[in-house]
Amino acid sequence: THFFYLLQAVNSHCFPAFLAIPPTQFKLVLDSIIWAFKHTMRNVADTGLQILYTLLQNVAQEEAAAQSFYQTYFCDILQHIFSVVTDTSHTAGQF
């Protein structure tokens, strides 16, 4: 779980660092966030959702990167969110 706290800290305090990494490495970061909110441990899943929420807020504030981000990743994120929402093994957490 400490890995996800690291992602959360970078996302909250150093978001431009995420924008500076190559797309393949950013995809690994995004896949890690997706893996977190799909996790069956509630604390990991909640942390993943918090990271994703903050990430989407940060992207919305970066006009230069927002359109490209949404075109590339938004449908994939939405698909994974729907898979968690419809999966009966996941229970409601903080959100």
Secondary structure, 3 states (H helix, E strand, C coil): CHHHHHHHHHHHHCHHHHHHCCHHHHHHHHHHHHHHHCCCCHHHHHHHHHHHHHHHHHHHHCHHHHHHHHHHHHHHHHHHHHHHHCCCCCCCCCC
